[in-house]
Amino acid sequence: MRSRWSSTVVVLASVALLAVSGCSTAPATIGSATGGTSRSAAVGDAGTGGATAGTRVAHRALPTGGIPDYQLGGAYTPPAGVTVVERDSTERPAARTYGICYVNGFQTQPDERAAWLSDHPRAVLRTASGKPVSDPGWPDEVLLDTRSAAARATITDVLSRSIARCADRGFDAVEFDNLDSWTRSGGRLTRSGNLALATSLVRVAHQHGLAAAQKNTPQLGAQGKQRTGFDFAVAEECVQYDECAAYTDVYGARVLDVEYADTLEQRWSDVCAMTDRPRMTILRDRDLVPAGAKGHVFRHC
């Protein structure tokens, strides 16, 4: 996560979810999905958000061309010609576009931090003294603990509700942000633990008929696609940091790149003239504010 944005997170209390261990119930307070009909079979297996366990439902692949927009700071009517739009899971997909749904897969959303700490304390990464570990760049987000199978199962179970909501609302794909959280954990987390969680989240997405995006993390090489199961990549500033080949070598044209106006050191015309950049490269403002808001930037090649 290189951008900074805020979203209104819908927290629904007093929703019962079947526990993994049996028939006991617990209140669901994070990412509860309501309404709509999921693309997956409504079996209600714990840990899959209602999808049929082990069943992969056909998904719609990210187009290999078109104009994307990255609307995490607030939804707005896409500019003319835009064909791919990413929005937060609390939003609705943009009509007549390929819709990507944002889910924070490896850290807590600011508005959900308290719920994670109170309802799922063992799924939150902590120091030796028991203090939650925050992202150094975004201290209002705490890292989720991917070290044990038990913690990963809890995280998957909780986030399955958000994934189900993405499918219910008609999105085509889901992006799991902060895949690289182990690099900001002070050595507490590992790459293997994060990829194990990613594999579980991708499996749930596929069970709901959603394609799944690798977010940043160029150091994975082909592992993200071949072993974890990601279908495409969403990169931030791969032109600025000369990382684009790490994605395009693996996913070909199915890469969406977002550059930011406050850090891009090249002229936009020069970026668009590059032959090795992802086809779907756009320029946005760092806060991803909606069209009409002060500081809004949106340009495409």
C-alpha positions in Angstrom: 0.0 0.0 0.0 1.7 3.2 -1.2 -1.4 5.4 -1.4 -3.3 6.9 1.6 -7.1 7.0 1.5 -10.0 6.7 3.8 -13.3 4.8 3.4 -16.5 4.5 5.4 -16.4 0.9 6.6 -19.8 -0.7 7.3 -19.7 -2.5 10.6 -22.8 -4.6 11.3 -23.1 -5.9 14.8 -25.1 -8.9 16.1 -24.9 -11.0 13.0 -24.4 -14.6 13.9 -21.7 -16.6 12.0 -21.4 -20.4 12.3 -18.2 -21.1 14.1 -15.6 -23.4 12.6 -15.5 -25.6 15.7 -19.2 -26.5 15.7 -22.6 -25.0 16.3 -21.6 -22.2 18.6 -22.1 -18.7 17.2 -20.3 -15.4 17.5 -21.2 -11.9 16.5 -19.8 -10.8 13.1 -18.7 -7.2 13.3 -16.2 -6.9 10.4 -17.2 -6.9 6.7 -20.6 -8.4 7.0 -22.3 -8.8 3.7 -26.0 -8.2 3.3 -28.4 -8.5 0.4 -27.9 -9.8 -3.1 -27.3 -13.3 -4.5 -23.7 -14.7 -4.4 -22.3 -16.2 -7.6 -21.3 -19.2 -5.5 -23.5 -21.9 -4.2 -25.2 -20.9 -1.0 -24.0 -23.7 1.2 -22.8 -21.7 4.1 -19.5 -23.5 4.9 -17.7 -21.7 7.7 -14.6 -20.0 6.4 -15.9 -19.5 2.8 -18.5 -16.8 3.3 -21.2 -19.0 1.9 -19.3 -20.5 -1.0 -19.0 -24.2 -1.6 -15.8 -25.5 0.0 -13.3 -26.7 -2.6 -15.4 -25.6 -5.5 -14.0 -23.1 -8.0 -16.6 -21.0 -9.9 -15.8 -19.6 -13.3 -14.7 -16.0 -13.1 -14.5 -13.2 -15.6 -10.8 -12.4 -16.4 -9.4 -8.9 -16.3 -9.5 -7.5 -19.8 -6.1 -7.2 -21.5 -6.7 -3.6 -22.5 -8.9 -0.6 -21.7 -8.8 2.4 -19.4 -8.9 1.8 -15.6 -9.7 4.1 -12.7 -8.7 3.6 -9.1 -11.5 5.0 -6.9 -10.5 4.0 -3.4 -11.0 7.5 -1.9 -14.6 7.6 -2.9 -16.8 6.4 -5.7 -17.8 8.8 -8.6 -19.1 8.5 -12.1 -16.2 7.1 -14.2 -14.8 9.4 -16.9 -15.8 8.7 -20.5 -14.0 5.7 -21.9 -13.1 4.1 -18.5 -13.7 0.3 -18.7 -12.2 -1.0 -15.4 -12.9 0.5 -12.0 -11.7 -0.5 -8.6 -13.7 0.6 -5.5 -13.8 -0.3 -1.8 -15.9 -3.4 -0.8 -18.4 -1.1 0.9 -19.2 0.5 -2.4 -21.1 -0.7 -5.4 -19.4 -1.5 -8.7 -19.5 1.0 -11.5 -22.1 0.1 -14.1 -20.9 -1.3 -17.4 -17.3 -1.7 -16.3 -15.1 -4.5 -15.0 -15.3 -4.1 -11.3 -12.5 -4.7 -8.9 -13.3 -4.9 -5.2 -10.8 -3.7 -2.6 -10.3 -5.7 0.6 -7.5 -5.0 3.1 -6.3 -8.6 3.5 -3.3 -8.3 5.7 -3.9 -5.3 8.0 -7.0 -3.8 9.7 -8.9 -0.9 8.2 -8.8 2.1 10.6 -12.5 1.9 11.4 -12.3 -1.9 12.0 -9.2 -1.8 14.3 -11.2 -1.9 17.5 -13.4 -4.8 16.3 -10.4 -6.9 15.4 -8.8 -6.2 18.8 -11.9 -7.0 20.7 -13.4 -9.8 18.7 -10.3 -11.5 17.2 -7.4 -10.6 19.5 -5.3 -13.6 18.5 -5.5 -12.7 14.9 -3.7 -9.4 15.5 0.2 -9.3 15.4 1.6 -8.2 18.8 5.0 -7.4 20.3 6.5 -9.6 23.0 4.8 -7.3 25.6 1.4 -7.8 23.9 1.2 -4.4 22.1 -0.5 -4.5 18.6 2.0 -4.0 15.8 1.1 -1.0 13.6 2.2 -0.3 10.0 5.0 2.2 10.4 3.7 4.3 7.5 0.0 4.1 8.5 -0.1 3.8 12.4 -3.9 3.6 12.4 -3.7 0.2 10.8 -2.4 -2.9 12.7 -0.9 -5.9 11.1 -2.8 -9.2 11.1 -0.9 -12.3 12.4 -0.2 -14.7 9.6 2.3 -16.9 11.5 0.0 -19.8 12.6 -2.6 -21.9 10.8 -5.1 -21.0 13.5 -4.7 -17.3 13.1 -4.8 -17.6 9.3 -8.1 -19.6 9.5 -9.6 -16.8 11.7 -8.5 -14.1 9.3 -9.9 -16.0 6.3 -13.2 -16.6 8.1 -13.6 -12.9 8.9 -12.6 -11.6 5.5 -14.8 -14.2 3.7 -17.7 -11.9 4.6 -16.1 -9.0 2.7 -15.3 -11.3 -0.2 -18.9 -12.6 -0.3 -20.1 -8.9 -0.3 -17.9 -8.2 -3.3 -19.6 -11.1 -5.2 -23.1 -10.3 -4.0 -22.7 -6.7 -5.2 -21.7 -7.7 -8.7 -17.9 -7.1 -8.7 -15.8 -9.2 -11.0 -12.6 -9.4 -9.0 -11.0 -8.7 -5.7 -7.7 -7.1 -4.6 -6.2 -8.1 -1.3 -4.1 -5.2 -0.1 -0.9 -5.3 2.0 0.2 -8.7 0.8 3.8 -7.5 1.6 3.0 -6.7 5.3 5.8 -9.1 6.4 8.3 -6.5 5.2 6.9 -4.0 7.7 6.6 -6.3 10.7 10.0 -5.9 12.2 10.9 -9.5 11.3 7.9 -11.0 13.1 6.0 -12.1 10.0 7.4 -14.2 7.1 6.8 -14.3 3.4 5.6 -17.9 3.7 3.0 -17.1 6.3 1.6 -14.3 4.2 1.5 -16.4 1.1 -0.3 -19.2 3.0 -3.0 -16.6 4.0 -3.1 -15.3 0.4 -3.7 -18.8 -0.9 -6.7 -19.2 1.4 -8.1 -15.8 0.4 -7.6 -16.5 -3.3 -9.4 -19.8 -2.9 -12.4 -18.2 -1.3 -12.5 -15.5 -4.0 -12.5 -18.2 -6.7 -15.2 -20.1 -4.9 -17.3 -16.9 -5.2 -16.6 -16.5 -8.9 -14.2 -13.6 -8.4 -10.8 -13.2 -10.0 -8.0 -12.3 -7.5 -5.3 -9.7 -7.8 -1.8 -9.7 -6.5 -1.2 -6.3 -4.9 2.3 -4.9 -5.4 5.0 -7.3 -4.0 7.2 -7.6 -7.1 9.6 -9.8 -5.3 7.3 -12.8 -5.7 8.2 -13.3 -9.3 6.0 -16.1 -10.7 5.2 -17.5 -7.3 2.2 -15.3 -6.8 0.5 -16.8 -9.9 1.8 -20.3 -10.0 1.7 -21.2 -6.3 -0.8 -18.7 -4.7 -3.2 -18.6 -7.6 -3.5 -14.9 -8.4 -5.0 -14.1 -11.7 -3.7 -10.6 -12.4 -1.7 -7.8 -10.7 -2.5 -4.3 -9.3 0.7 -2.4 -9.0 1.4 1.0 -7.6 4.3 3.1 -9.0 5.9 0.3 -11.0 7.1 2.9 -13.5 8.5 5.2 -10.8 10.4 2.3 -9.1 11.3 0.4 -12.3 9.3 -2.7 -11.2 6.9 -3.2 -14.1 8.6 -6.2 -15.6 8.2 -8.1 -12.4 4.5 -8.1 -13.1 4.2 -8.1 -16.9 6.7 -11.0 -17.1 4.2 -13.1 -15.1 0.8 -11.7 -15.9 1.4 -10.3 -19.4 -1.2 -7.6 -20.3 -3.3 -8.4 -17.2 -1.6 -5.7 -15.0 -3.1 -2.5 -13.8 -0.5 0.2 -12.7 -1.3 3.3 -10.7 1.3 6.1 -10.7 1.0 9.0 -8.3 1.3 12.7 -9.3 3.2 13.7 -6.2 6.2 11.3 -6.8 6.3 10.6 -10.5 9.6 12.0 -11.7 8.9 11.6 -15.5 6.6 13.6 -17.7 3.3 11.8 -18.2 3.8 11.9 -22.0 7.1 10.1 -21.6 5.4 7.4 -19.4 2.8 6.9 -22.1 5.5 6.6 -24.7 7.2 3.7 -22.9 6.8 0.4 -24.6 7.5 -1.7 -21.5 4.9 -0.2 -19.2 1.7 -2.0 -18.5 -1.0 -1.3 -21.1 -3.4 -0.1 -18.4 -1.3 2.6 -16.6 -3.0 5.7 -15.1 -1.9 8.7 -13.0 -3.8 9.5 -9.8 -3.5 11.8 -6.9 -2.1 10.3 -3.7 -5.3 10.5 -1.7 -7.4 9.1 -4.6 -10.1 11.8 -4.0 -13.3 11.8 -6.1 -13.7 13.9 -9.2 -14.5 17.4 -8.4 -12.6 17.3 -5.0 -9.6 19.5 -4.5 -6.4 17.8 -5.7 -8.1 15.3 -7.9 -5.9 13.9 -10.6 -6.8 11.4 -13.3 -4.9 10.9 -16.5 -4.5 7.8 -18.7 -2.4 6.9 -21.8 
